[in-house]
Amino acid sequence: MATFVGNEQGFTVHEGREILQVEAWGPNSARVRSTWGPSITGTPGTALGEPAASRPVVEVSDGTARLRNGDLVVDVTANPGGGFLQFPPLVRFSRADDGRALLSEQSPHFTSPPQRRYTQGAGTTYGCEVTFNPSPGERIYGLGQHQHGLFDQKGAIIDLIQRNTEVCIPFALSNRGYGFLWNMPGVGRVEFGANRTRWVADAARQLDYWVTTAPTPAGIVSQYSQATGLPPMLPAWASGFWQCKLRYRYQEELLEVAREHKRRGLPLSVIVVDYFHWSRQGEWRFDSTEWPNPQAMVDELREMGVELMVSVWPTVNPNSENHAEMDRRGLLVGNVRGLPLNLPFWDKGDDGQVFVRFYDSTNPEARRYVWDKVTQGYRRYGIRAFWLDACEPEMRPEDPESNLYYLGRGNEVQCAYPREHARGFAEGLWADGEKDVMLLCRSAWAGSQRYGAAVWSGDIDSTFEALAAQIPAGLNIGVSGIPWWTTDIGGFKGGDPTTPYFRELIVRWFQFGTFCPLFRLHGVREPGPLVGSGQTGAPNEVWSFGDEAYGIISEQLRLRERLRPYVMEQMATASATGVPPMRALFLEFPDEAPAWEVADEFMFGPDILVAPVTQHGARERDVYLPEGASWLDAWTGEPVEGHGWAKAPAPLERIPVYLRRGGALNALSGGSK
């Protein structure tokens, strides 16, 4: 027989071995935790901060309990269905204003396992899962960033694990009016099936999830961002054009690229030193033979108005000067079985590959140690922009159950690694007096945004198909709380700048990238050595792709420069509310059905509608113009007649872009009001 006990913030239910706890957790939100363990406890690596004060209404009676927190109602009913088998209490979420059902746990078949399941694992952990009822017509968005090309992820199975190009942020937004955070940083999966939704954790001390509701999807994103941490304000230097390639090998080579930008009168905000600039992985400093005077480099770039960004990896070569101390002090990721060798990779001073290790970002002492080394190696020159590459962490073989962290085993906590890695750098920069922090990261977890984590989409292919997949990827990660996002313009691998295909691709990608939150060129171009510490690709500067492409691309750089005040306005909105600059149409037009379906357009802030061209050879495309606004042609400033679907011209020199009439901009060719 279930026992219900109420308190000021919620209630607890005891049923057999299980303890179920429901609490108000921020505006219109509730946190649900349950376990077979001795008590409800803190979740290692939780994404949730302390909840804002609320005054929920709690009602407890025999066999039922209700929590009303603003617009959200949570009902728990004992022994659903009254069958002869005793099932755990059933949890249901609804809207307070009209009683509309949002989400409900699935009542089990009388011979099946319960809707909340626990399988004893190692130590105090369990394999945990919970199933929810399907809802006809439901659409699901968010879940971080993936390369499956899906916008609506209903019907998908998503692995909850970090991989290169696959960013696990287990927050889902439903068109039924709720947001759901799986507040468990371990490995698992979610299945958005036609017959059930199932969330699975391979290892956890308890089930832990959070539900919120709001009248609009933008309100849901905002409440989620506030619960997990709003982003800081984007530094102004990050809003312009970033030049990067894999890789500039020498100091003078990099400086000459920046000087050429200035000679040509091309805008440039950031230039990047990629990997293998170091002496060895895990020494976090420049190789003095290739970068002889970092201070002079930083100073010259600053005089040109250019910020230097440096790639910093979390890996440690066993032959590096810091490995022995880090190993002795327990600052590296350990393991339960086998040797602690995490990733076969190339490095300076070694013939062939060497097994490098990862430092343990979940260990506060390890974060401080790495930051101290980064301070000695980079911060001493005034460098404040860091690229946190390979921070999933990407390990071979993929065996998180064997990995041992300060917070627990990998299968329980590993997805939080990139967030904690960013945390160490953000806290170090803030302690140094840097107010506006921005870190470029290849991976993230829920709450990474509060540490200034920007995410790019990883090592994707240089194809039109890959370009098309980036639009839903960017829209979904924006829904997932990460407002600062970008791609490798042109794709990372497989692009030959001498071919007509790639030259068209790079033009179309630049036209898309101009309207991304961050505007960044990167990639390894062919031909060039593809592996080893001598790796460098073919030229990857904006003048490297032929005269026709250069003419179009240079105009994109100048357009982005004119847009920077508008970009910074959207960044201020993101910092204050969590609503991203790159927005799915439904964030602006939630009452229009096509806004929930269109996967290849987006709003850039409230006033710019962008329709990228993602097909090779295309010179027109279908565009949906929402009925909730009147539109101007962005290139002429002339009004556009009608709404809904239309065929828009898309010559190579431009993509279809529209401005909200009465908004902040008149025409992109002439700047803003």
N, C-alpha and C positions, 0 to 999 in steps of 0.2 A: 504494500500500500504506500503510495507516494505521500511524502510529508512536505508541505509548503511552508516556508518561513519568509515573511516580508521584512523589508527595512526601508530606509528613506530613499535609497537610490534604485531599488529593485527587489528581487526575491531569489531564494535558493530552493531547489527541489531535490529531495533525496528519494531515490527509487532503487532498491536493491543495492548493487555495488556503485551505481552512478550518482554523481553529484552534478547538478545542472544549475548554473548561475546566470541570471539575466540582470543587466544593469543599464541605466541611462548613461550614455557616453557621448556627450556633446549634443548640440541642438538637433532635434528630430532624429536621434540616433540611439542605437542600443548595441551593447556588446554581449555576446553569448559565449560562455565557456562551459565545458563539461569534461568529466574525467572519470576513470575508474580508480584513480589514485586516491590518496588519503585526504586531499584537499585541493581546492582551486588555488592556483599559484600564478606567479608572473610567467609570461611566455618569453623564453630567451630570444632576444633580437626583435621584440615586439615593434610594430610600426606605429602604434598608437601612443601619442603623448598623453599627458594628464588631461582628463576631460574638462571642458568648460563647465561652469556651474549651471545646474539645471534643477528644476523643481518638478520631478515627475509625479504622476498620480499612480499609486500602487494599490491594487486590490487583490486580496488573497482570501480564498474560501476553500471548502472541502473539494479537492480534486481539480481546482483551476486557480490560475493567477493571471493578472493583467497588469502590464506596465504601459502607461501612456506618457510619452515624452514629446511634447509639442505635437507635431503632425503624425508621429509614428506610434502605433499600438502594437504591443507584443502580447499574444495570448499563449499560455501553456496549459494543456489539458492532459490529465493523467489517463493512462490506459486507453488510448484512442480506440474507438469501436466497441469497447466493452467485451472483447472476445475472451476465450478461456485462457489464452496465453498472455502473460504480463509483458507488454512492450513499454519502452521508455516513454515519458511524457512527450507530447507532440508540440512543436513550436510553430507559431503562425504569425506573420507580419501583415498589417493592414494600415490603411490611411485613417486618421482620426476624423477627418471632415465628412467623409461619405461612406466609410466602412469598406472601401474598395480593397480587395485582396492584392497584396504585393508579392508575397513569397511564403510558401508553407512547406515544412518538412513532409516527406512522403510517408503516409501511413502504410506500414508493411503488410504484405500478404501474411495470412495467419500462420503459414508454415515457413516463412522466410526469416532471415536475420533482421534485427531492428534497423531503424533508419539512421541511428548513430551507432557506429561499430568500433570496437577496440580489440586489437590483437596484440598480445604481450610481445614486446620487442626487447632490445638490449637495455639492461639497467632499469631505469624508471620510465622508459618510453614505450609507446604503443604505436602500432599502425592504426591510424584513425581515418574514418570517413563518415560523411553525412550525405543523405540524399534528399532532394527537394522535388516537388511536383513540377511537371512541365506546364507551360501556359500557352494556349493557342495564340499564334501570331507574335510571340515574344521575340525580340531582337536583343542581342548582347554585344556590347562594345567594351573596349579597354583591353585588359589582360597584358599590358605592356606592349612590346613591339615584336612582331613575328613576320616571317617572310613567306607565309602561306598565301598572301594576296587577298585574304578575306577582310572585309569591312565588318559586316555582321557576322559574329562568330557562333551563332546558334548552329548546332550540328557538328561543331568542331570538337576535337579532343586536343587539349593543350597540355604539353609537358610542363610541369612547374620545376624548372631547372634552368640555370644560366648557361648559355652557350654563345659563341661568337655569332652575331646577327640575331640571336633569339634572347630577348630581354624579358625576364619573368617578373612581372608586377601583378600579383593576384587580386586585382580590383576589377570588378565587372559592373558596368552600367546597363540597366535594362530600360527598354522603352515603356515598361509598365510603371516606371516612376520610382525605382529604388537603385541604390548602389550597394554592392556587397564586397567586403574586404575579407579575404582568407588570411587572417593575421598569424600566419605560421610560416617561418622562413626556411622550412625544410623542403626536401624533394618530394614531388608527388605529381598529381595530374588533376585536371578538371574535365568532365565530360558533359557537354551541353546536348544531351540526346533528346530525341523526340519523345521518349517515354519517361525520362528522368534527367535531372541534373545531379551529378555526383562529384563532390570534392574529396580528394584523397591525399592524405599525408603519410609518407612511408614511415616516419618516426616523429612523435610528438609526445609531450607530457600531458597534453590535454587538447581537445578541440577548442578553437578560438576563432570566432568570426565576428564581424561588425556589419551592421545594416543601417542605412540612412535613407531618408526620403526628402523630397523637396518638390515644389510645384513645377520646376523646370529642370531639364538635364544640366544646364549650367549651374543651377543651385546645388545639384547633387555633387558635381565635380568640385565646387567651392567648399562644400562641407567636408568632403573627403580630404581635400588639400589642407584644410584647417585642422582636421583630426590627426593627420600624419606630418604636418609641418609645411607652412607656406615657404616658397622660395625667396631668397633675398632679391634685391634689385639687381638686374643685369648690369655689369660695368659698361659704361658707354663705349669703351674701346672694342667691345665684343660684337657690336651691332653692325659693323661694316664687313668688308670682304677679307676672308682669310686665305692666304696662299700656302699650299702644302703639297708635298709630293713624297713618295717613298723612293729615295730619300736624298736630302742634301748631305754630302759626305764631309764637306769642309766649310769652315767659317767664311772664307772669302767667297765661295760659291753661293752661299745663302745671301750674303750681303750684296752681291752683284745682282741677284734677282730683285731684291728690294730697291736697289738703285735704279734698275731698269724700269720698274714701275713708276718711279718718280720722274725719270727722264721722259717717259711716254705720257705723263700726266694722268696715270691711272690710279684710282683710289686703292689704298691698301691699309688695312687696320691691324692685321695679325699675320706673322709669318712663323712657320713651325719648324723646329728641330725634331726630326723623328728619331726612331730607335737606332741603336748601335753608335750613338754619339758618345756613349759612356766608355769607361775603361774596362769594366766588366759588369755584368748584371749583378745587382746587389751592392754596388759601390756608389751609385747615385751621384756621379760627377762627370764632367766632361773629360774626354780623352784629349790631353793637352797637345798631342802631336797633330790633331786635326782641328782643334778648337783652341788655339794658343792664347787668345785674349778675350774671354767672354765679356769682361766689363766693357771693353772698347766696342764690342759688337752690340751689347745692350744699349750703350750710350748713343751710338750712331743711329740705331733704329729709333730710339725715343726722339731724337732730333728730327727724324722724318715723320714722327707721329705714328710709329708702328710698334706694336707690342710683340715681344718674343715669347712664344709658347714652347715648352720643352716636354717631350714625351718621357714619362717616368713609369717604369714597369714595377710590379710587385714581386718580381722574381729575384732569386738569389743563387748565383753560381757557387757550387761547393768550393771552387778554387778562388773565390773572391775574398777580399781582406776582412769582410764582416761576417762571413758564414759561421766560422767557429764560435764566435761570441754569441751570435743569434741562436745557434743550435744549443749551446750550453745554457743559455738563459730561457729556453723554451719559447722563443719568439717566432718560430717557424711552424707551419702546419705540420702536425705529426700524423701518425697513422696507427691503426690497430693491427694490421697484418702487412707483411712484406716490408720492403725498404722504403724509406720516406723520399722517394724520387718522383717529383710531380709532373714534370713536363720535359720531353726531349726537345732541345732547341739549340740553335747555333749561338755562339758567343765569341767575342774577341779572345785571343790567346789560347783557343782550344781547336784541335783538329777534329772536324766533323761536329756532330751534335754532342751536347752534354746534358745530363739530367739536372735541370735547375729546380729549385724549390720555391714555394710561395711563403712570404711572411704571413703571420696570422693577424689579419686586420681586425678580428673580433677581440683581440687582446689589447687593452689600453696601453700597456707598457710597450708592446710591439709598435703600435701607432706612434707613440712618442719617440721611440728609437729611430724609426724611419724618417720622421719629420726632422729630427736633429741632423741626420745625415743629409737630407734634402736642403736644410738650411745651410750647412757647410758647403754643399756642392753647387747650389743654384741660387738660393735666396740671398746669399752674400753679394750677388751682382744686381740685386733688385728685381729678379725674375719673380713674377707673381701669377703667371698663367701656366697651368700644368695640364698635360694630357695624360689621363690615367688609363692607359691602354691595357689590354689583356687582363682585365680586372674581374672576369666572371667568378672565380678563376677558371681558366681553361686547362684542365688536367688530363693526362693520359696515363693509364686508362681512366675512363670515367667511372669512378667507384666511390661515390660520396660516403657510403656507409663505413668505408675504411679510414676516411680522413678525420683527423682529430683536431678540433679547434678549442680555443679557450672557452667558448660558449657551449660546446657539446660536439657530438659527432656530426659529420657533414650532412648526413641524411636528415638531421633535425634542424640545422642552422645555416647551411652553406649558401642559400640564396641571398642572405643578408651580407655576404662578403663585399660586394661592390659598394653598398651603402656605407659600411663601416670604413672601407678604404677611403672613400671621399670624405668621411667625417674627420679622419686624422689630418688631412690636408686643410680642410675648411677651418677646423679648430686652431691649427697652427697659424694659418693666415690671419684669422681674427685676432689671435693673441699677439701677432706682429703689428696690429693696427690697420690691416687691410679691411675696409668696410664692405666693399662689394666683391664677392668671391664668385668665380665661375671656374668649374672644372670640367673638362671634356672627358667623358667616360664611355667605355664600350659596353658597360652594363649598369644596371641599377635595380634597386628593389623599392618596395613601398617606403616612402619617406626620404629617398635619396635627394629629392628636390630641396629639402630644407638645408642641405649642405652645399647648395649651389651646383648640383650635378646637371650638366648638359649631356645628352646622349646622342651619339650618331649611330647609324644603322649597321655598322660593322663592315666586314670584308665581303661585300656583295659583288656580283658580276657586272661587267660593263656591257649590258644589253638593254634593249628597250623593255623586255619583259621584267627585268629587275627594276628599271625606272618606274614602271607601272605599279609594282608591288610596294614602292616606297610611300605612295600617297596614303593608302589605308594604314600602313605601318605608322606613319607620322600622326595620323588622326587618332589612332587608338592609343598611342603612348601619351598624347596630349590629354585624352580622357583619363589616363592612368596617373595623372598628377605631375607629369614631367613637361613643363612648358617650353623648355629650351631643347630643341631637337634639330638635327641636320643629317645630311648624308655625305658620302664621298661624291662630289659632283663628277659625273662621268663614270661612276662605279669604281670599285677598288681594283679589280683584276680582269685581265683578258682584253684590254683596250689597246688598239694600235692607232696612234694619232695620224698615221699616214693614210688610213683608209677612209673612203667616203662615208661608210657606215658609222664609224666612230665620230667623225667630224659632225655629222648630223646629230648623233646621240649627245655629244657634249654641248651642242647648242641648245637642244631641247632640255637638257638637264640644267644648264645654267638658267634658262628661263623659268624653270620650276624652282631652282635654288634661290633665285632672287627674292622669292616670297616665302622662303622657309624662315623659321625663327633665327637660325644662324646660317650664314652664307659662306660656304667653305669648299674649296677645291682640294681634292686629294686623290691619290691612286698610284699604283705601280703600272707604268705604261710599258708596252712592248716595242722593240726588243730591249732586253737588259737582263743582267744576272738576277735570278729569282730567289736564290737562297744564299745564306751565309752572311757574315758580317761585312762583306764587300758589296752587298746588295744595293743596287740603284737601278731605277728604271729609266726609260726614255724621258725626254723633256716633258714637263707637265705645267708649263706656264700658259697664261691666256693667249700668248702669241705663238703657241706651239702647234696650232691645229689648222693652219692655212689662213690666207687673207680674208676669205669670206666669213669663216667662223670668227676670226678675230674682230672683225667689224661689228658683228652682232654681239659677241661676248663683251666687248669693251662698253657697249651701250648698256648692257645689263649691270656692269659695275657702276656706271654713272647713275643709273636708275636707283640702284640700292642706296647709293650715297644720298640721293634726294629723299629717299624714303626713311632715312635713319631717324629723324624726329618722330615720325609716325610709329616706327618700330619701337622706340623707347617708350612711347605712350602705351603701347600694348604690353611691354615688359612691366611697366608700373602697374597695370591692371592685373597681370599675372602675379606679381608680388603681393598685391593687396587682397586678391580673391582666389587665386589658383586657376582661373580660367585662362587657357593657353592662347597664344597669338594665332597659331594654326588651328583652325576650328572646323570640325565636322559641321555640315550645314544645319544639323538638328540643334546645335548649341545656339544658333541664332534664330532658327525658324522651326521650333519643335512641333508646331501644329500642322505642318505640311508633310504629308506622307512621303513624297519623294526625297525630302531632306534626310530621312532615315535610311534611304536606299542608295543614294548617289555616292559612289566610292572613289570617283576620280576627279572631284572638284573639292574646293575648300574655301572657307573664309579666312582671310588674313586680317585679323582684327575684325571689327564690326563693319568696315566700310569697303573692303576689297574682296571681290569674288574671283578666284583663280581657277582656270580650267587648263591644266597642263596637257601637252600633246605627248602621248606615250606610244605611238605607233610609227614605225619606220616608214617614211615616205608620205605620211598623212599631211594634207594641207587644208583640212577642215575637220571639225569634230562636232558632235552633239553636245549641247550645253543646256543645263537646267537653270533657269532664272527664277528664284523664289518669288511667290506672289506677295510676300510680306514687305516688299520694298520696291521702289522704282529705281531704275538703273541707268547709268551713263556708260557709253563706250569709253574705256579707260584711256584709249590712245587719242581720241578726238574730243572727248568731253561732251559729245552729242548724246541726247536722250535715246534710249532704246525702247522701241514700241513693243508692248506686249510682255507676257510672262510665260512661264512654263518652258517646254522644250523647243529648241531652235537649232538650226544648223549654222555654225559660226565659222567664218574663214580663219585659217591658221597658216598663213605663209611662213616660210622658214624664219623670217626675221621677227615674228611675234607670235605669242599664244593668246587665246581669248582671255581677257581680263575685263572686269566690270566694276564700277564704283557705285556705291549706294548714293542715290540722289539726296542731296541735303547733308551728306556726311562731311568728313574732314578734308576730302580731296576733290578737286575739279577734274584734272586730267593728269595722267602719269607723265605725259610728254612735257607738261608745263609745270610740274611740281604741285605743291599744296597751296591752299589759301593762305 
